[in-house]
Amino acid sequence: SNKAITACFAGPIFNVLVGLGLGFFALLSVTGMEEVPVTLTPPLRMGFLFSVVNGAAVVLTGATFGKGRIPRQYGYVAALLYAAYAAVLLTL
């Protein structure tokens, strides 16, 4: 069970990090640039913010209320966070 949960988080993180690393390496080697300017648009910032809030909520919920487990009721909290995220994105 713990391996499956770890794989759910580690797999996508690994893919993002390796994908960005290889992509930027290819871009920099082809163009000869030393730096690439990256801008964070407001939707990207909101996505990052809500991801951090959700991650912190999962950890705090599991550590404080669930005694090491995430209670089933957290699904409602996650759905509310997603609804708030969607509402914020529609206003941007």
N, C-alpha and C positions, 0 to 999 in steps of 0.2 A: 504494500500500500504506500509506504513512504517513497519507494523508488518511482512509483507512478506519478505521485505528486511532484517529486523533484524533476522528473522528466517533462512534466507539463510546463514548468517554469524555465528549466534550463535549456530545453530544445529551442524555443523561440528566441530566447536571449542570445544563445550561441549563433543562431542563424542571422540575427540582426547584426551582431558584432562582426562576424566573419564576412557577411555580405557587404557591410559598409566598409570594412577594412580592405577587402579585395577590390571593391568598386573604386574607392578613393585612390588606392595604389595604382590601379590601371589608369585612372584619369590623370594622376600626377605624372606617371611615367610617359604617357602619350603626349601630354601638353608641355611637360618640362617645368610646370609651375611648382613652387614650393608650398604654397598655401592656396586654399580654396575658400572664398568667402561663403559662409552659410548663414542664411537668415531664417529666423523662426517666425513664422506667421502666427497671428493670434489663434487660429484653430489648432496649430501644432502645440502652442503653449498650453492651451486648455486641455488638450489630450494628455500632455505630460502631467499637468497638474492633477487631473482626475485619476490618472494611473497611480500617481504617488499617494493620493488620498485613499484610493481603494486598497492599495497595498498596505498602507499603514492601518487602515480599518480592519483588514483581515488579520494582521499580526496582533493588533490590540484586542480584537474580539477573541481570537484563539487563546491569547495569553491570559486575559483577565476573566472573561465570562465562560469560556468553553473548557477551561482546565486542559489546554493543549489541543483541543479540537475546535473546529469552527462549527457553531450550532447551525441547525437547519434554517433558523429564522434569519440568518445573515443574508440569505438569498433575497429577502425583501429589501434589505439595506442596499445590496448591490444593484437591484433593479431600480431603486430610487436614485442612486448615484448615476446610473446610466441615463435615466430620464432627465435628471438635472443637467448632465453633460449634453444630451441632445437638445435641450431647451436653450442652453448657453450657446451652442453652435448655431442654432437657428437665428439667434439675435445678433451674431457677429456678421 
